[in-house]
Amino acid sequence: MKKFGTVSLFVTILYLIHGNNLLAGDSHEMLQPFEAVYRIEGWGVVEIQRTVTLSYDAPIYKMSLVNEVTGLASLTGYGPIVEESQFKLMLGSIKPIVYSNIDQSEISHLHDSIQFDWESGLARSQRKEERFIFPVEVGVLDPITVELSVRRDLIAGRPYDTYLVHDVEQIRTFQVSRLDNVTIDTELGSFEAIHLIIDTGRTSRLLHYWLAPDISYLPVQIIQYHNGKVEVQATIQKLSLK
């Protein structure tokens, strides 16, 4: 890292998660609360600010992603879209409890939810009026906690190539691969970053993540490619570790 500017607040694209300043314990690893901001550009002219926070109220962690349209597009009244996950750390594993992704304006009719019942081994989910029930086992994640799990495993030296993710309508297999490190320039400075590719199983779409070890392996840039072309890009602007 060449420089690091004044830090305050946090944002990401579709699921940016921190939590890598870890204190190892006998049965779990504590995650450091934070707040951050990313600027998201894509889909033509749309600009979005995503604010992501991680908080802890023992024994529950809560990760929230608030997406707000900026510029002229904000006049449409669309959003904010709030994506949230509540989870526990148990025996070194993330166990989601509740997940939701809701358009507060109701314009898009986006209203997703998942409830994990680990005692019964079932997860109940809903997308609009359609309901689903799936069996789940320890290790199944939600759309937010999967990225946190990748970073935790990377730091700990554990395998990080395959993850099961409950995506409301089905349980998908995410495949993770690694490319050469690169330098990413941001408003916070220049960072040497680990380049990961996440294949979510969606046709013709790949997510590229650049994680910076100098700031607890937090993503400094995320790009979604569709048919080999950039569809949306998120770049970190501000960061505050609690």
C-alpha positions in Angstrom: 0.0 0.0 0.0 1.4 3.4 -1.0 -0.9 5.6 1.0 -4.0 5.6 3.1 -6.2 8.6 3.4 -8.7 9.7 6.1 -11.1 6.9 6.7 -14.8 7.1 7.6 -17.8 5.0 6.4 -18.1 2.1 3.9 -19.9 0.8 0.8 -20.0 -2.2 -1.5 -21.7 -3.7 -4.5 -23.8 -6.6 -3.9 -22.5 -8.3 -0.9 -19.1 -6.4 0.4 -18.2 -7.7 3.7 -15.4 -7.1 6.1 -14.5 -9.0 9.3 -11.0 -10.1 8.9 -9.3 -8.5 12.0 -9.9 -11.8 13.8 -9.3 -12.8 17.4 -8.9 -16.6 17.4 -10.6 -18.5 20.2 -11.1 -22.1 21.1 -14.6 -22.3 19.6 -14.9 -19.2 17.3 -13.3 -16.2 15.8 -14.5 -12.7 16.7 -15.1 -10.3 13.8 -14.3 -6.6 14.1 -17.3 -4.3 13.5 -16.9 -1.7 10.7 -18.7 0.8 8.5 -17.7 1.4 4.9 -18.8 3.0 1.6 -18.4 2.0 -2.1 -19.4 3.8 -5.2 -21.2 1.6 -7.7 -21.4 2.3 -11.4 -23.2 0.3 -14.1 -26.2 -0.5 -16.1 -25.6 2.5 -18.4 -25.7 5.7 -16.3 -26.9 4.5 -12.9 -24.8 5.4 -9.9 -25.3 3.8 -6.5 -23.8 4.4 -3.1 -23.8 1.3 -0.9 -23.2 1.6 2.8 -22.2 -1.6 4.6 -22.0 -2.1 8.3 -21.1 -5.0 10.6 -22.3 -4.8 14.2 -22.2 -7.3 17.1 -24.7 -7.7 19.9 -23.5 -11.0 21.6 -24.0 -13.6 20.3 -25.5 -12.2 17.1 -23.6 -10.4 14.3 -25.6 -8.2 11.8 -24.3 -7.3 8.4 -26.3 -4.6 6.6 -26.0 -3.3 3.0 -27.9 -0.1 2.1 -28.0 0.7 -1.6 -29.1 4.3 -2.5 -29.4 5.6 -6.0 -27.6 8.9 -6.5 -27.6 11.7 -9.2 -30.6 12.3 -11.5 -31.8 8.7 -11.1 -32.6 9.4 -7.4 -35.5 11.5 -8.6 -37.4 8.3 -9.5 -37.9 7.5 -5.8 -36.4 4.1 -6.3 -35.0 2.5 -3.1 -33.2 2.4 -0.9 -32.7 -1.4 -1.1 -31.6 -2.9 2.2 -29.9 -6.3 2.3 -29.2 -7.8 5.7 -28.0 -10.9 7.3 -28.0 -11.9 11.0 -25.6 -14.8 11.9 -23.6 -16.5 14.6 -20.0 -17.8 14.7 -20.1 -21.4 16.1 -17.1 -23.8 16.2 -15.3 -21.6 13.6 -18.3 -21.7 11.1 -20.7 -18.9 10.1 -24.3 -20.0 10.8 -26.8 -17.6 9.2 -30.1 -17.1 11.1 -32.1 -14.6 9.0 -31.5 -13.0 5.6 -33.5 -10.4 3.8 -33.2 -8.2 0.7 -36.0 -5.6 0.4 -36.7 -2.5 -1.8 -38.0 0.0 0.8 -39.8 2.0 -2.0 -41.6 -1.2 -3.2 -41.1 0.1 -6.8 -39.2 -3.1 -7.9 -41.3 -5.4 -5.7 -38.0 -6.9 -4.4 -38.8 -8.7 -1.2 -36.6 -11.8 -0.5 -36.2 -13.5 2.9 -34.6 -16.7 4.3 -35.0 -18.1 7.8 -32.5 -20.8 8.9 -33.7 -23.4 11.5 -30.5 -25.3 12.3 -32.3 -27.6 14.9 -34.6 -29.0 12.3 -32.1 -28.7 9.5 -34.5 -26.7 7.3 -34.5 -23.2 5.7 -37.7 -21.4 4.8 -37.4 -18.7 2.1 -39.7 -16.4 0.2 -39.5 -14.4 -3.0 -42.6 -12.1 -3.4 -45.5 -14.6 -2.9 -43.6 -17.8 -3.6 -42.4 -19.8 -0.7 -39.7 -22.5 -0.5 -38.3 -25.1 2.0 -34.8 -26.6 1.7 -32.8 -29.0 3.9 -29.6 -27.3 5.1 -26.4 -28.5 6.7 -23.6 -26.7 8.5 -21.6 -24.8 6.0 -24.6 -23.5 3.9 -24.4 -19.7 3.7 -26.6 -16.8 2.6 -25.8 -14.3 -0.2 -24.0 -11.9 2.2 -22.0 -14.3 4.4 -20.4 -16.2 1.6 -18.0 -13.4 0.8 -17.1 -13.1 4.5 -16.4 -16.8 4.6 -14.1 -16.7 1.6 -12.0 -14.0 3.2 -11.9 -15.7 6.6 -10.7 -18.9 4.9 -8.2 -17.1 2.8 -6.6 -15.5 5.9 -6.6 -18.7 7.9 -5.0 -20.7 5.1 -8.0 -22.9 4.7 -9.4 -24.1 1.3 -11.6 -21.5 -0.2 -12.6 -23.0 -3.6 -16.2 -24.2 -3.1 -19.2 -22.9 -1.0 -22.8 -23.8 -0.8 -25.1 -20.7 -0.8 -28.8 -20.4 -0.2 -30.0 -18.0 -2.9 -33.7 -17.9 -1.9 -35.0 -20.0 -4.7 -32.3 -22.7 -4.6 -29.0 -23.7 -3.1 -26.1 -22.9 -5.4 -22.5 -24.0 -5.5 -20.1 -21.1 -5.7 -16.6 -21.8 -7.2 -13.7 -19.5 -6.2 -10.4 -19.2 -8.1 -7.4 -16.9 -7.7 -5.4 -14.9 -10.2 -2.1 -12.9 -9.9 -2.0 -10.0 -7.4 -2.4 -6.5 -8.8 -2.3 -2.9 -7.7 -5.7 -1.1 -7.4 -6.0 2.7 -7.2 -8.8 4.1 -5.0 -9.7 7.3 -3.2 -8.1 5.8 -0.1 -4.8 5.2 -1.9 -3.2 2.4 -3.9 -3.4 -1.2 -2.6 -1.7 -4.4 -3.5 -4.7 -6.7 -3.9 -5.4 -10.4 -4.1 -7.5 -11.1 -7.2 -10.3 -13.7 -6.8 -13.0 -14.8 -9.2 -16.3 -16.1 -7.9 -18.5 -18.2 -10.2 -22.0 -18.1 -8.7 -23.4 -20.5 -11.2 -25.3 -17.9 -13.1 -25.0 -18.1 -16.9 -22.4 -15.8 -18.5 -21.8 -13.9 -15.3 -18.6 -13.8 -13.1 -17.7 -11.7 -10.1 -14.1 -10.4 -9.7 -12.9 -9.3 -6.2 -9.7 -7.5 -5.3 -9.0 -7.9 -1.6 -6.4 -5.7 0.2 -4.3 -7.4 3.0 -3.3 -3.9 4.3 -6.9 -3.2 5.3 -7.9 -6.6 6.7 -8.4 -8.2 3.3 -11.4 -5.9 2.6 -12.5 -5.7 -1.0 -11.2 -2.5 -2.6 -12.8 -3.2 -6.0 -15.5 -5.6 -7.3 -16.5 -6.0 -11.0 -19.3 -8.1 -12.4 -18.8 -9.3 -15.9 -21.6 -10.4 -18.2 -20.6 -12.2 -21.4 -17.0 -10.9 -20.9 -18.0 -7.2 -20.6 -18.1 -5.1 -17.4 -21.7 -4.8 -16.2 -21.2 -3.1 -12.9 -18.2 -1.9 -10.9 -17.8 -1.0 -7.2 -14.8 0.8 -5.7 -14.2 1.6 -2.1 -14.4 5.3 -1.0 -14.4 5.3 2.8 -13.7 2.9 5.6 -14.0 3.0 9.4 -13.1 0.1 11.6 -14.8 0.1 15.0 
